């Protein structure tokens, strides 16, 4: 079963603009490499064209098998990139995503929980 991850960031910290651009390039190469190696099934970067860019300027979406996505949490390169992101940009974080079959499963579990609590 696949799952996903949303990795998002805000504005570069003052004086760290060039370093944050370099980090974006490093992340892009890393995630593209994971797709090429078959460790991820999907990767795409996004830049936001509106909204509060200090809070959220862009994001990456990655997808892969559950074991592969959760394996990133123990991957030193991933951890280094995440740590650098938190130093170089505002609001750098990641969220886990339900994708594909997981969405249907989550909705079914929610329906079952509603029944269980009498709603």
C-alpha positions as CSV (number, residue, x, y, z in Angstrom):
1,X,0.0,0.0,0.0
2,X,1.2,3.5,-0.8
3,X,1.4,6.5,1.5
4,X,2.7,10.0,0.9
5,X,4.5,12.8,2.5
6,X,4.0,16.6,2.2
7,X,7.2,18.5,2.9
8,X,6.6,22.3,3.1
9,X,8.5,25.4,3.8
10,X,8.1,29.1,4.2
11,X,10.3,32.1,3.4
12,X,14.1,31.7,3.6
13,X,15.5,33.1,6.9
14,X,17.1,36.5,6.4
15,X,20.6,36.2,5.1
16,X,20.1,32.5,4.1
17,X,18.4,33.1,0.7
18,X,21.2,31.6,-1.4
19,X,21.7,28.6,0.9
20,X,17.9,27.9,0.8
21,X,18.0,27.9,-3.0
22,X,20.9,25.4,-2.8
23,X,19.0,23.3,-0.4
24,X,16.0,23.2,-2.7
25,X,18.3,21.9,-5.5
26,X,19.7,19.3,-3.2
27,X,16.3,18.1,-2.1
28,X,15.1,18.0,-5.7
29,X,18.1,15.9,-6.8
30,X,17.6,13.6,-3.7
31,X,13.9,12.9,-4.3
32,X,14.3,12.5,-8.1
33,X,17.1,10.0,-7.4
34,X,14.8,8.0,-5.0
35,X,12.2,7.8,-7.8
36,X,14.8,6.7,-10.3
37,X,16.1,4.1,-7.9
38,X,12.5,2.8,-7.3
39,X,12.5,3.8,-3.7
40,X,9.6,6.3,-4.3
41,X,6.8,6.1,-6.9
42,X,6.2,9.8,-7.2
43,X,7.8,13.2,-6.5
44,X,6.9,16.7,-7.5
45,X,7.9,20.1,-6.3
46,X,5.4,23.0,-6.0
47,X,5.9,26.7,-5.5
48,X,2.9,28.7,-4.3
49,X,1.8,31.7,-6.3
50,X,-0.4,33.3,-3.7
51,X,-0.9,33.4,0.0
52,X,1.4,34.2,2.9
53,X,4.8,33.3,1.5
54,X,6.5,33.7,4.9
55,X,4.4,30.8,6.3
56,X,4.3,28.7,3.1
57,X,6.3,29.3,0.0
58,X,6.3,25.8,-1.5
59,X,6.2,22.1,-0.9
60,X,7.2,18.7,-2.2
61,X,4.9,15.8,-2.5
62,X,6.4,12.3,-2.4
63,X,4.7,8.9,-2.6
64,X,5.8,5.4,-2.2
65,X,5.2,2.1,-0.4
66,X,4.6,2.5,3.3
67,X,8.0,0.9,4.2
68,X,9.9,3.2,1.8
69,X,8.3,6.4,3.1
70,X,8.7,5.5,6.8
71,X,12.2,4.3,6.0
72,X,13.1,7.9,5.1
73,X,12.7,8.8,8.7
74,X,15.8,6.7,9.5
75,X,17.7,7.8,6.3
76,X,20.6,10.1,7.3
77,X,20.5,12.1,4.1
78,X,16.8,12.8,4.6
79,X,17.3,13.7,8.2
80,X,20.2,16.1,7.2
81,X,18.0,17.8,4.6
82,X,15.2,18.2,7.0
83,X,17.5,19.7,9.7
84,X,19.0,22.1,7.2
85,X,15.5,23.1,6.0
86,X,14.5,24.0,9.5
87,X,17.7,26.1,9.9
88,X,17.4,27.9,6.5
89,X,13.7,28.5,6.1
90,X,10.7,29.4,8.2
91,X,8.0,26.8,9.0
92,X,9.9,23.8,7.5
93,X,7.9,20.6,8.3
94,X,6.5,17.4,6.9
95,X,3.1,15.8,7.2
96,X,2.1,12.2,6.4
97,X,-0.6,11.7,3.7
98,X,-3.1,9.1,3.0
99,X,-3.1,8.4,-0.8
100,X,-4.8,5.9,-3.1
101,X,-6.3,2.9,-1.2
102,X,-5.4,4.5,2.1
103,X,-8.0,7.3,1.5
104,X,-10.8,4.7,1.1
105,X,-9.5,2.8,4.1
106,X,-9.4,5.9,6.2
107,X,-13.0,6.9,5.2
108,X,-14.2,3.4,6.0
109,X,-12.5,3.5,9.4
110,X,-14.1,6.8,10.1
111,X,-17.5,5.5,9.2
112,X,-17.0,2.5,11.5
113,X,-15.9,4.9,14.3
114,X,-19.0,7.0,13.9
115,X,-21.1,3.8,14.3
116,X,-19.1,2.7,17.3
117,X,-19.7,6.0,19.2
118,X,-23.4,6.1,18.2
119,X,-23.3,9.0,15.7
